[in-house]
């Protein structure tokens, strides 16, 4: 009787030792979708094949599939925010990612085709090649928020400008570009500003085009973040491309 009892106890301990890791694994891999946004980096428009001196800003974003992924990603970044997603929001997020690629094509087309860039008689071929080159070079970056800085870079290239004054200033920003030269608002403002601070940016352009459906413009949101985080660079509001060009020409 004593032997049977001893074996039974050992079996229970063994089973428990096997069960605990299995339970932990199940918990870590249980489906749990959360959107994350983290600081990223600034990238010279030269990487897009444009001879400009300015930078666009990107953030790291995506969706976690389970708790294990969340923990792994959480320890990869200093500044990160998680937003829980229900099943509908998760499906919608995937759809939004697909839409982002279409938006990127549209913004690059807008930037390249703006009338401000005088073209030669072979303009159609030149425009197509330029657009294709930019899209190829930007394939690893999602979204359309680099439109403003891309356009400023194209302006530098076209008119032989160097707004950085030979690298004396780091000029970055965010915002889309529309056919009428207006600058479209974007998301992830906090993390883009924090990214700029981490990269010692001197001047940061930000959209200031609040529409009737939004509570704050990007610039209004940025002012609160600058104060809260005590950011050290100059935040410049722009509603149209001319606002940015005028600021740079007169700085």
C-alpha positions in Angstrom: 0.0 0.0 0.0 2.9 2.4 0.8 4.6 1.7 -2.5 1.4 2.4 -4.5 0.9 5.6 -2.7 4.4 6.7 -3.3 4.2 6.0 -7.0 0.9 7.8 -7.3 2.4 10.9 -5.6 5.4 10.9 -8.0 3.1 10.5 -11.0 1.1 13.5 -9.8 4.3 15.6 -9.5 5.4 14.5 -12.9 2.1 15.3 -14.5 2.1 18.7 -12.8 5.6 19.5 -14.1 4.4 18.6 -17.6 1.1 20.5 -17.3 2.5 23.8 -16.1 4.7 24.5 -19.1 1.9 23.3 -21.4 -0.5 25.7 -19.7 2.0 28.6 -20.0 2.5 27.8 -23.7 -1.3 27.8 -24.3 -1.7 31.1 -22.5 1.2 32.7 -24.4 -0.1 31.5 -27.8 -3.7 32.1 -27.2 -5.0 34.4 -30.0 -5.0 38.0 -28.7 -5.0 40.9 -31.3 -3.6 44.3 -30.3 -2.4 47.1 -32.5 1.0 48.5 -31.6 2.7 51.8 -32.4 6.3 52.4 -31.5 9.0 54.9 -32.3 10.9 54.4 -35.6 13.5 56.4 -37.4 14.0 59.3 -39.8 15.0 58.4 -43.4 16.7 60.7 -45.9 14.7 61.1 -49.1 17.9 60.2 -50.9 16.9 56.6 -50.1 13.9 57.1 -52.3 16.1 58.1 -55.2 15.5 61.8 -54.7 18.4 64.3 -54.5 17.1 66.2 -51.5 18.5 66.8 -48.0 15.3 66.4 -45.9 14.0 63.3 -44.0 10.7 61.6 -43.7 9.6 60.0 -40.4 8.3 56.5 -40.0 7.1 54.6 -36.9 6.9 50.8 -36.2 3.4 49.5 -36.2 1.5 46.3 -36.6 -0.8 43.8 -34.9 0.2 41.2 -32.3 -1.3 37.7 -32.7 -0.9 36.5 -29.2 0.6 37.4 -25.8 4.0 35.9 -26.6 4.3 38.3 -29.6 3.2 41.2 -27.5 5.9 40.5 -24.8 8.5 40.1 -27.5 7.6 43.3 -29.2 7.2 45.2 -25.9 10.9 44.6 -25.0 12.1 45.6 -28.5 11.1 49.3 -28.2 11.5 52.0 -25.6 8.3 53.9 -26.5 5.4 51.7 -27.5 1.6 51.8 -27.2 -0.8 48.9 -27.5 -4.5 49.2 -28.5 -6.8 46.1 -28.0 -8.7 45.0 -31.1 -11.9 43.0 -31.3 -12.5 40.6 -34.2 -14.2 43.3 -36.3 -11.4 45.9 -35.6 -8.8 43.3 -36.4 -10.3 42.5 -39.8 -10.7 46.2 -40.5 -7.0 46.8 -39.6 -6.0 44.2 -42.3 -8.1 46.0 -44.8 -6.5 49.3 -43.8 -3.1 47.9 -44.4 -4.1 47.0 -48.0 -5.6 50.5 -48.4 -2.3 52.0 -47.3 -0.5 50.6 -50.3 -3.1 52.3 -52.6 -2.7 55.5 -50.7 1.1 55.4 -51.1 0.8 55.0 -54.9 -1.6 58.0 -55.0 0.6 60.3 -52.9 3.7 59.5 -54.9 1.8 60.2 -58.1 0.6 63.5 -56.6 4.1 64.5 -55.6 5.7 63.7 -59.0 2.9 65.3 -61.0 2.6 68.6 -59.2 2.7 71.5 -61.7 5.5 73.2 -59.7 7.9 70.8 -61.2 8.6 71.9 -64.8 9.0 69.0 -67.1 10.6 68.5 -70.5 8.8 67.3 -73.7 9.4 63.7 -72.6 7.6 64.4 -69.4 5.3 61.4 -69.4 8.1 58.9 -69.6 10.2 60.8 -67.1 7.3 61.0 -64.7 6.5 57.3 -65.0 10.1 56.4 -64.4 10.5 58.7 -61.5 7.3 57.4 -59.8 8.3 53.8 -60.4 11.7 54.4 -58.9 10.3 56.0 -55.8 7.7 53.3 -55.3 10.4 50.6 -55.6 12.7 52.3 -53.2 9.9 52.9 -50.6 8.6 49.3 -50.8 9.6 48.6 -47.2 7.7 51.6 -45.8 4.0 51.4 -45.4 1.6 54.3 -45.7 1.5 57.7 -47.4 2.7 60.1 -44.7 6.1 60.7 -46.4 4.3 62.7 -49.2 5.2 66.1 -47.9 8.9 65.4 -47.3 9.1 63.6 -50.6 7.7 66.6 -52.4 10.2 69.0 -50.6 13.0 66.6 -51.7 11.8 66.7 -55.3 11.7 70.6 -55.0 15.3 70.6 -53.9 16.2 68.2 -56.7 14.4 70.2 -59.4 15.7 73.7 -58.3 19.1 72.6 -57.0 18.4 73.5 -53.4 20.0 72.3 -50.2 17.7 73.4 -47.3 19.9 71.6 -44.8 22.7 74.0 -45.6 25.2 71.3 -46.2 23.9 69.2 -43.4 23.9 71.9 -40.8 20.2 71.3 -40.0 18.2 68.1 -39.8 14.8 68.8 -41.4 12.1 66.2 -41.1 8.3 66.0 -41.0 5.2 64.1 -41.8 2.0 64.6 -43.9 0.5 63.5 -47.2 0.4 65.7 -50.3 -2.7 66.4 -52.4 -3.0 67.6 -56.0 -4.0 71.1 -54.8 -0.7 71.4 -52.8 -2.6 70.9 -49.5 -1.0 68.8 -46.8 -3.1 65.9 -45.5 -3.3 64.9 -41.9 -1.8 61.6 -40.6 -1.7 59.4 -37.6 0.8 58.3 -34.9 1.8 61.9 -34.2 3.1 61.2 -30.7 5.5 58.5 -31.8 6.7 60.5 -34.8 7.5 63.5 -32.6 9.3 61.2 -30.2 11.2 59.6 -33.1 12.3 63.1 -34.2 13.5 63.9 -30.7 15.5 60.7 -30.6 17.2 61.6 -33.9 18.1 65.2 -33.0 15.9 66.8 -35.5 16.0 70.6 -35.7 12.9 71.4 -37.7 9.8 69.2 -38.0 6.9 70.0 -40.4 3.5 68.8 -39.3 0.1 69.2 -41.0 -2.4 71.9 -39.9 -5.5 71.1 -41.8 -8.3 70.2 -39.3 -11.5 69.2 -41.1 -15.1 69.3 -39.8 -14.9 65.6 -38.7 -11.8 65.7 -36.6 -11.4 67.1 -33.1 -7.8 68.4 -33.4 -5.5 69.1 -36.2 -2.1 67.3 -36.2 -0.5 70.6 -35.2 -2.8 71.1 -32.2 -2.1 67.6 -31.0 1.6 68.2 -31.5 1.6 71.3 -29.4 0.3 69.3 -26.4 2.8 66.6 -27.0 5.7 69.0 -27.3 4.8 70.6 -24.0 4.1 67.3 -22.2 7.4 65.6 -23.4 9.5 68.8 -23.3 10.7 68.3 -26.9 13.5 70.5 -28.1 13.0 71.0 -31.8 11.0 73.5 -33.8 7.6 72.2 -34.9 6.3 74.1 -38.0 2.6 73.9 -39.0 1.9 73.6 -42.7 -1.4 73.7 -44.5 0.0 73.8 -48.0 3.3 73.0 -49.7 4.0 76.7 -50.0 4.1 77.1 -46.2 7.0 74.6 -46.0 8.9 76.0 -49.0 8.5 79.6 -47.8 9.7 78.7 -44.3 12.8 76.9 -45.7 13.6 79.6 -48.3 13.6 82.2 -45.6 15.4 80.4 -42.8 
